Amino acid sequence: MRYLFEEYAFDTDLRELYRGGHVVSVAPQVFDLLDYLIRNRGRVVSKDDLINTVWNGRIVSDAALTTRLNVARSVIGDSGEKQRLIKTLQRKGFRFVGTVQEVQRPADAPLTADSGEQSFQNVAHPDPSNAEAQDGLASGAHNGSTISISPATPRLSIVVLPFANFGGDPEQDYFVDGVTESLTTDLSRISGSFVIARNTAFTFKGKAVDVKQVGRELNVRYVLEGSVQRGGNRLRVNVQLIDAGTGNHLWAERFEKPVADLFDMQDEIVSRLANTLNAQLIQVEARRAERSTHPDAMDLYFQGWAYENNGTTAEYMTQAQALFDRALALDAGNIEALVGSARVKAALGANLMSDDWAAHFVAAEAVLIRVLSLAPNHARAHSILGLVQSCTNRAVQGIAECERALALDHNLADAHAFIGLAKFFLGRSEETEAHIHDALRLSPRDNNAYRWFMFAGLAKLFLGADLQAVAWLRRSIEANRNHPVPHCHLAAALALLGSPDEARAAAQAGLVLNPTFTLRRYRGSAKSNNPAYLAGRERVYEGMRMAGVPEG
């Protein structure tokens, strides 16, 4: 059955939500919640109705229920304030109030827009600009019959095998399965990924598997497997990423936390895993691409993003941009290469790599507008546009763009950090740290965390909390020493604290990474006209001058 409302199509057979021609990623529990509300749109649904149906009667906190209702609203373009489609009736319950048209799916309808040969599909359709990501789809049945495999294995293709419940408690199964299902959904948000649907993945539950055989049967490059163990009030999650072709372990991680709200914990574990795996898969694909004698656009894209992750020196940015340019020369409409190119341009502007820093932001925004005209729901493009707007005296618009990005991908930690930076530009530096902690909660080992630490350090420095600023800025430098800006701000903080020798050493370290940086360039690069922000800049300017940064 398909339910049509506004520009959305809610398909209960495929368990997918479409907005126009694009699949919207929806966590399994949120899909079930929407399903129940839409099917029962003729009446008010109580809190108990939802808990009994969606959570099978388990104890659920009001906060957890509210969180999932808010997510359900966001994926269909609604909000708690507007309540255009899902209305909350005080002390009564909830009701889906949108106008719905029911469309019966023909029994022989194909599962995808392709020829209908495959009987299982990826959770999120690959970006249409990446033709290779759609090659090599397997066909066959879920019941163990022989599966025909195409010789080409899609990049970023992965199956999340059902996690093992090592605690032995059958009541723990729902949590373990929930981690597996949510991780399958969240990994599908990685652009260009091909993730085997949960119905197929769960046919392997409780079975001893040969990962090479799984890779051949499902035609995927990677297998993710893991286990969950609960002991007393602590929960341990072990995860490993395996190369399906060789059986080699590529990455492993262990998470251990006190047991609190299991649903909140499930969200946190899944977010951390999804963000970490995103970075790991890019690195693995970049290494594969380096060995290719005839790299294509996506090979070059992965290599470019790997260089971008190294740091914001002129050398790394130049190499990253060259790789994205080569990718676009091969495929001018490659969305991911365009987004990567915009990210490099924005980084060049934000880090004052030249006197024409503002021109880099103009170029980045032009690329992002093109991207969003082609792929309006590209979450990372929205977040980078938010950064660009915030850095060009439009921080309120920047915050709105980043909030849009988070509605599309709640795991996008960068967007939280960019909101913190925007508030810094608005003279609300005391709010920045909380947004950095939001980003770190989702992705504590993120490749971009060094930038987030710097944002917090800048906010503290502008507030006059110099000791805290030093701590955050040193943390930024320890996370990635190839980023010139925190060195220069650390120099200012140390000078203002009365440590001239350390300040001069920090300034020199920054100038080694960006020899063209001057006080003149810094003074002419204000990102906002907010009085509190401008007053903080004058204080930092004086600190940099004391540390020996050249006037220029």
N, C-alpha and C positions, 0 to 999 in steps of 0.2 A: 504494500500500500504506500502511496505517496500522498502527503498532505502539502498543499500549496498555500502559502500566505505571503503577502507582499512580494518581495523578490526572492523568497526562499522556497526550497523544496525539501521536505523532510521525508526521507525514504526509510521505512521501517524494515524492509527486506534486506537492503544493503547496510542498514544502520549508518547512514551517511546524511549529512546536511549540506545542501548546495545553496550558494548565493550566486544567482546568475549561472554561469558555467563553471564556477569554481567550488571545490570542496572546502568546507569549513571544518577544521579539526575540532572534534568534540570528545571529551573524555567519556568513557562508557557510562559512568554513573550519571553524568549530566545529560547524556542522551536518554537514559531511562527516565529521568525526571521530566524532560521535555515531552517524551513519548506519553507519559501518564497524563500530563497536563493537557496535551492536545487531544488525546482520545476522550478525555473527560471534560472537554471545554464547555459542555452544557450545564455544568454545576460548579459550585465552590468546593475545592478540594482542601481538606483539613491537613494540618501538620501530621496527624497520626496516619492519615491515608497515605501520604508520601513516605513516611518512615516504614509503614508496613509493606508497601509495594517496592520501593526503591532500595530500602536497606533491610528488607526482610524482617522488620520488627526489632532490629538491633537498637541499642540505646545510642541516640545521636544528639549531640548538643545543639542548642539553638544557633550558636555561632557557626557550626559546621553546615547546618541546613541553610542558613542565610548566605554563607559563602557560595554554596553550590547554586542557589537560586540566582545570585548575582552573576555567576559565570553563565548560567543558562540564559539570562537576559542579555549578557554582553555578546554571546555568539549569534544572537538573532537581532542585534542592533538596538536592543532595548536598554533601559537603565532603571535603577531603583527610584530615580526621581521622576522619569517620564511615565513608566509603567504603561507603555503603549500596547504591549502584547500580553505581558504577564502582570496581572493586578493583584496587589496584596490588600485583603479586606481585613481590617483590624479585628482581632479576636474571633475571626471566622475561618480564614484560610487564604487560599490562592485560586485564581481562575485565569485561564488562557482566554483573552477577550478579542484576539485577532480574528478576522474573517478568513475562514479555512475552506479550501476546496479539496475534496477527496478524489484521487485518481487511482483506479485499480491497475496494478502492474500486470501486463500479460504474462502468462505462465512461461512462455518461451523467450521472454525478453533477455537480452544479454546483460551480463553484470557490469560491463563497462561500455564506453562509447566506441570501443574497438570492435573487432569482428565477432566477439562473443566466444572465442575459442577457449578462454581460460575460465576455470570454475572457481578460482579464488583470485584476489586482487590485492594491490597495495592499499594501505589505509588511506594515504593521501596521494592523489594523482601527481606524478612528476610534473615539473614545470614544462609547459608545452614547448618552450624554447630549447629544451634539452632533449633532443630526439634520442640520444644514446640511453638516457635514463628510462626510456620506454621499450628498449629492445630486450629481447631474451626473456619475455614473460613465459613462465611455465604454464602448461595446461594439464588438466587431469581432474580426478575426483578426490574428495576428502576421505574416502573410505579405504585408502591404501592401494587403490588400483595403480597400474603402471602410469607414470607421469612422463610426458614427452618434454624434453629439455632443449631449449634453443642454445646454440653454441655461444652466444654472447651473454655475458653476465652483467647486469646493470651495475653502474657505479653506485656506491652508497646503498647497496641492497643488503638487507639484514633481516633476520628473523629473531624475535625475542622468544626463547623457549620458556615454557612455564617454570617459574622459580620453584625450587624444592622447599618444602616445609620441614626443616630439620628439627623443629620443636616437638613434632609428633602429635601436637594438639589439633584435632580435626576442626575445632572452632577457629583456629588460626588460618585455615585455608582461605577464608574469604579475604583476609588481609593480604596474604601472599599472592592470590590470584589478582587482587586489585592492583598491586604493584606491577605485575606483569602486563595487565590490560592497559593501565594508564601509561606505562612506559612505551608500549607499542604505539599508542595514540600520539604521545608527545614527540617521539622520534620521527614521526611522519611530518612534523613541522619543519624539519631540517630541509632546506630547499634542495630539490633534486633527489631526495631520498626515495627508496623503494622499500617499503616495510610490509612484510607478509602479514596478512590479517590475522586477528586473534583466533578465529575459528579454525584456521589451518594450524596455527602454532599450537593450539591446545590439544590437537590430536596426538602430540608427543608427551602429554602430561603423564608423569609417573613411569615413563619408559626409559631404559638405558639407551642412549643414542650415540651413534657415530657421527660426529659433526661434519666429517667429509661427506658422508652419505646424505645427511640433511642438506648440505650445501648443493650437492648434485641434484637432489630431488626438487628442491625449491628454487634452484638457480639463483643463489645469493652468494655474495662475497664474504659476508660476516655472520657469525652466530654469537648471540649474547645469551649467556646462561648465568644463573645465580641461585642463591639460597637465602632463606630467612630463618633465623633462629631466635627464639625468645627464651630468656632465662631470668626468672624473677621479674624485676622491673626494668630490665634492659633488653634492647632489641639489636640484633646484629644482622647486617645484610652484606653478603659477599657477592661480587659480580666480576665476571671476566668476559673479555671480548676476544673472539677466536677467529683466525683466518680460516674460512671454510675450505679453501683450496689446499692449504698445507697442514692444517690442524695446529699451527703455532699460536701460542697465546700472545696477543698484542698488547693487552692492558688488563690490569686487575685492580680492584679497589675494595676496601671494606669500610662500611659505615657502622658506627655503634653509638646508640643514643638511649637515654632513659625513656621509658615508655610514658607518653603523655596521652593526648588525644590521637588515637590511631589514624583517624582520617587526615588530620593536619600533618601527622608524621608521614603518612603515605604521600601526600602532596609534596612535602619537602624532599623526601628521598627521591621521588621520581624527577623533580625539577633538577636536583643536583646531578643525578645520573644523566639526564638528557643533555644538560649543558656540558658536562665533562665529555660525554661521548661525541657530541658535535665537534669539539676541538680535536679529540683523538682521531676521529674518522677523517677530518681534513688533513691532519698530519700524515696519516697512513696513505691516503689517496695522493697526496703531494709526493710522497716517496715513490709510489708506483709510477706516477707521471714522469718523474725524473729519469726513470729507466726506459721510457718510451722513445723509440727512434723517430716516430712521426706523431708528436703530440697533437691532439685536437683541442678545440676550444675549452672543453671542460678540464682536460689535463692542465692546460695553462692557467685556468681559473684557480684550481686547487693550489698550484705552485704560487700564484700571486697572493692568495689569502695566507698561505704559510709564511711568506715574507712579511706581509702586513702584520702578522702576529708577533714577529720578532722584535718590533720596536719602531719608534718614529724618528730614526735618524734619516738624513738625506739619502744615504746609501740604500737602506731597506725600502724606503718609500719609492725611490727611483726604480729599483728592481721590481717591486710589486706593480707599479704602474705600467712598466714595460710589458710585463706578463699579461696584465689585463688588456692592454692595447693589442697584443698579439692575438689574444683570444677573440677580441672584437673584430679584428681583421679577418678572422676565419668565420665568425658568426656575429654579424653586427647586431643581431637582436638577442644576444645571450644575456638574459636578465641578471644572472648572478655576477657575470663579469662587469656589467654596468654598475651594479651595486658596489662591487669591490672597488671599482674605479672612483666612484663617488666618495667612498670611505677614505681612500687615500687623499683625495683632494681636500676633504674636510679636515683630515689630520694635518695636512700641510698648512692649512689656514689656522687651525687651533694652536699649533705649536710654533707659529711665527718663524717658519723656515725661510721666509723671504720678506722683503719690504712690501710686496704686493699680496700680502696674506689675504686681504679681503677678496681679491680676484679668485682665489682658490675656492672660497665659499660660494661665489657666484657660479663658478663652473660646476661645483658639486650639486648645487640646487637645480641647475638646468638638467643634469643627468637624472636626478631623482624624480623630477617632474615627468620626464620621459618614462622612467621605470613605472611610476604609479599610474600613468595613462595606459600602460600595457598590462600591469599586474597590480590593480588597486588594493589588493589585500596582502601585499608583501610587507610583513611586519618589520623586518630589519630596515627596509627602505623608509618606512614611516619614522622609525626611531632615529635614523641618521638625518632625515630631514628635520626632525625635532632638534637635533644637535646644531645643525646649520642655522636654523631660525634663532635658537637661543644665543648663538655666537654672533648674531648680526642684529642685536637690539630688538628681538621679537620673542622674548622668553616666554610670554604667556601663550603665544601660538606654539612654541616649541614644546611646552608642557602638554598641550592638547594633542599634538602629534604623537608624543611618547605614550600618552594614555591610550590613544588609538592603537598603537603598536602592541601594548600590553593586552588590550581586548582581543587582538588577533592571536597573540602568542604570550600566554601568561608566564612562560619561562624566560622571556627575553630580559635578562638581568641588566644589560646595557641601558635599557629604557629607564629603569629605576634610577640608575646613576646619572643619566642625562637630565632627569627631572631635578635631582639634587643640584646639579651644576646650574640649571636654569634658575633655580631659587637663589643660588649664590649671586647670579647676575642681577636678580631683582632686589638685592639688598637684604635677603632673608637667609643669611648664611647659617643662622642658628638651626635651620631646618634641614640643611644639607646632609648632615651625618646620618640621620635616620634613613634617608633614601639610599645611602651607601650601604647601610646594614641590610636593607631590603635586597639589594643586589647580591651582597655576599651570602645571604641566607639561601638564595636560589643557586648560586654558583661560587662557592668559596675558593675554588682553585682556578678561576676563570683566567684565560689568557689576557683579558683586558682589565684584570683587577688592579694592576699597577696604575692605570688611569683613574680608577675609582678612588684609590688611596690618595692620589694627588688632589682630586676634587675636595675630599674631606680636609686635607691639609691646607688647601687654599682658603676654605671657609674658616678654619680655625685661625689662620694667619690674619685674615681680614677682620676677625672679631677681636684680635689682640691676644688670643690664647696661644702665645708663641711656643710654649713647651709642648702643648698638644699638637700644634702644627708640625713641629720638628719630628715628633713620633710618627705621625701619619706620612710625612714626606720621606722619612727614612724607610718606612715600610714600602712606599712606592718604589724607591730606588732599589731596595733589596729584591723586590719582585721582578724588576726589569731595569737593568742599568743602562739600557739603550734608549732612554727617554730623557731628553735634555731639560725640559721645563721644570720638573721637580727639583733638579740640582740647583737651578737658579733661585727658586723660591726657598729652598732649604738654606741657601746662602743668605737670603734676606732675613729669614727667621733667626739664624744663628747670630748675625750681625746685630739685630735688634735685642738679642739676649745678652750681648756683650761678649761674644766668643769670636773675635776677629780672625784668628788663625784658621779655625774650622770653617768660618764663613768664606774666606778666600779660597780654601781648598775646594769647597763645594762649588763655588762659582767657576773655578778653573775646570772642574770635572764637567760642568754643563757646557762650557765653551769649547771643550774638546769635541763634544758631540754635535754642537751647533756653533761653529766659529763665527758665524755672521750675526749672532744675537747681540743686540745693543740696548742700552737704556732708551735711546731715541725710538727704536722700534717698539719696545715695550710700552712706552708712554703713549705712543700713537695708536695703540691697538685696543682701546677700551671697547668692551662688548656690550656696554649698557650705559645709559645716562642717569642711572639711579644714584642719588647723592651718597647713600651709605656705601655703595660699591665703589664709587669714585674716590671717596675719602680713604677707603682701605687701600686702593691702588697707590695713592700718594705715599702712604706709610710704607708699602712694600717697595716702591721705587726708591725711597731713601735707604732702605735696608740693602737693596742690591747695589746702590752706589757705594755704600760703606764697605761692601764685600768685594769691590773692585771690578764689577761688571763695567765694561767700557761704555763711554757716553755715545760713541758712534758719530 
